[in-house]
Amino acid sequence: MPEPDGLMLYVIGRQEAYDFDLSRELSEFAGRSTDLGLDLNTTLLPASTPEELGAFFDPLRGPAIRIPAE
């Protein structure tokens, strides 16, 4: 599968259940980013082990920045 252009933003929830409220907020954020001309691709993932997260992205392929939620 080809890699999308632009910055990839993976948001990992705190719980294993999918967070629909956070998904809605993330969609709004992505829309505002596009309106500002930013090429941002967002993906919301439930809490997972490092092995499970490897199915979605390879943290060794590029820089990853961990930003803990409050």
C-alpha positions as CSV (number, residue, x, y, z in Angstrom):
1,M,0.0,0.0,0.0
2,P,1.5,3.4,-0.9
3,E,2.4,5.9,1.8
4,P,0.2,9.0,1.8
5,D,1.8,12.4,1.2
6,G,2.2,14.9,4.1
7,L,2.6,14.5,7.8
8,M,1.2,11.4,9.4
9,L,-0.4,11.9,12.8
10,Y,-1.3,8.7,14.7
11,V,-3.4,9.4,17.8
12,I,-3.4,6.4,20.2
13,G,-6.3,6.4,22.7
14,R,-5.9,5.4,26.3
15,Q,-8.4,2.5,26.2
16,E,-8.8,-0.6,23.9
17,A,-12.3,0.5,22.9
18,Y,-12.5,2.9,20.0
19,D,-13.1,6.4,21.2
20,F,-15.8,7.9,18.9
21,D,-15.8,11.3,20.7
22,L,-12.1,11.6,20.2
23,S,-12.5,10.5,16.6
24,R,-15.0,13.4,16.0
25,E,-12.6,15.9,17.6
26,L,-9.7,14.5,15.5
27,S,-11.7,14.9,12.3
28,E,-12.5,18.5,13.2
29,F,-8.8,19.1,13.9
30,A,-7.8,17.6,10.6
31,G,-10.4,19.7,8.7
32,R,-9.1,22.9,10.3
33,S,-5.5,21.9,9.4
34,T,-6.5,21.4,5.8
35,D,-8.2,24.8,5.8
36,L,-4.8,26.3,6.9
37,G,-3.1,24.5,4.0
38,L,-1.4,21.8,6.1
39,D,-1.1,18.3,4.5
40,L,-2.0,16.3,7.5
41,N,-3.2,12.7,7.5
42,T,-4.7,11.5,10.9
43,T,-5.4,8.1,12.2
44,L,-7.0,7.2,15.5
45,L,-6.0,3.9,17.1
46,P,-7.2,2.3,20.3
47,A,-4.7,1.5,23.0
48,S,-2.5,-1.4,21.8
49,T,0.7,-3.2,22.4
50,P,3.8,-2.1,20.4
51,E,3.5,-5.3,18.4
52,E,-0.1,-4.5,17.5
53,L,0.8,-0.9,16.6
54,G,3.3,-2.3,14.2
55,A,0.4,-3.3,11.9
56,F,-0.4,0.4,11.4
57,F,3.0,2.0,11.2
58,D,6.7,1.4,11.6
59,P,8.2,3.7,14.2
60,L,11.7,2.8,13.0
61,R,11.0,4.1,9.5
62,G,10.8,7.7,10.5
63,P,10.9,10.0,13.5
64,A,8.1,9.6,16.1
65,I,7.2,12.1,18.7
66,R,5.3,11.0,21.7
67,I,3.0,13.6,23.2
68,P,1.2,12.4,26.3
69,A,-2.4,13.4,26.7
70,E,-3.4,15.1,29.8
